[in-house]
Amino acid sequence: MTITVLYNLITIPTVIQGGRKMEELMKTIAKNRFNPDYKTELKALNLTYFYCKQNDSAENKGLAVIFEHLYLEPEHFDDTKVKISLDLHVNERTLLRYRKKIVKVFSFTLEQIKQDTAQALVL
């Protein structure tokens, strides 16, 4: 079942659709970061990156470097999972776990921003 929400004149996958579509959205945002249609989504992406940097400060995991490689550097978007794991010196299972965590944080952040925007419009 596919659920989408029309927002800012683009179709945004909801959290229910799963990680792969959200990851594609994150990559699209990175490629189009100067496009005003992605203003809200870019804010969520930036806040997710900030979360990764905070997480690194607290846990010394290198999550921000992984985030940068996966979602901010378009030259790596087509790399295989094995190549990414080798480039980042991270086990494939660990990389998968980190990707899931990052996508969940992004999804939550995007939904919160959309809710806050909707509430501000009502007030």
N, C-alpha and C positions, 0 to 999 in steps of 0.2 A: 504494500500500500504506500503510495506516494502522497505526502502532504507538503504543500508549498504555501508560502505567504507572499503576497505582492506587497513590496515595500520599497520606497524610493525608485519606483518604476523598473525594478529588476526582480526576478524571482529568486528568493532566498530559501534554501533548504532548511527545514526545521531540524531540531535535534533528533527527532524520531527517524529521519531518513538515514542516519548512520554517518560513520566517520569518513568514508570515501568521498561522499558529496561535499561534506564540510571541508575536507582537505582541498578539494578542487576549488571551492569558493575562496579559501585562504590564499591559494596560489594565484587565482584570478585577481584578487585584491592587490597582491604584491605587484603583479604586472601592470595594474591600472591604478596605482596609488595616487596619481594626480587627477583622476577622473572624479568630479564632484558627485557623481551618482553613487560612489562607494564611500562617501564620507563616514557614515555610521559604521559600516563594516570595517573601514580602516581604523577607526577609533577602537573597535573591539580587538582588532589584530594587534595594535600598539599596546593595549592594556594586557593582552595575553603575553606579549613579549616582556613587558614590565614584570608580570607575575613570574615568568621564567627566571628573570634576573634576581628577583627577590628569593625565589626558591634556591637558586645557586648560592646566594649569600648565606642562607640558613643551612643548606644541606650539602653544599659542595658537590653537586651532581653534574654540572656542565649542561644543564637543560637549555640555557640561552643559546649556546653554541649550536646545539642540535636544532633548535627552533630556527635560528638564522639560516642554517644549511638547508633545512627542509622547506621553509616557507618564505624566506626573504631573498634568496639567491636563485633567480630564474635559471641560471645555467645548470643547476642541479635538479631541476624539476623532473627531468626525464631519466635520471639515474635509476638503476635497479636497486632493490633493497640491499642486495649483497654489496654493491659498490658503496652505497651510503654507509653501511655498517663498517666497511673497511676504511673509508675516508675518515669516519668519526671515531674509529677504534672502540666501537660499541658492539656487543653481541646483538644478533638479529632479534632475539626475543626481548632484550632490553630496549632496543630501538622501537619495537612494536608497542611495548608498554608505555614508553615515553610519548610516542605519537598519539596513542589513545588518550593519555592524560592531557596533552596539549589541546587536542581537538575538543575534549570535554570542557576545558577551561574556556576556550574560544566560544563554544556553543552557549555556555552559560552566560558569558560576558555579553555576547551579542543579544541574547534574549533579554538580559537585564537592561541594556541600553535601549532596546526597542520598547520595553515596558515603561521605563522612565520617560521616554519621549512621548509615549501615548498618554501617560498621566499628566505630563506638563501641558499637553494640548487640551486636556479636559479641564484643567484648572484655569 
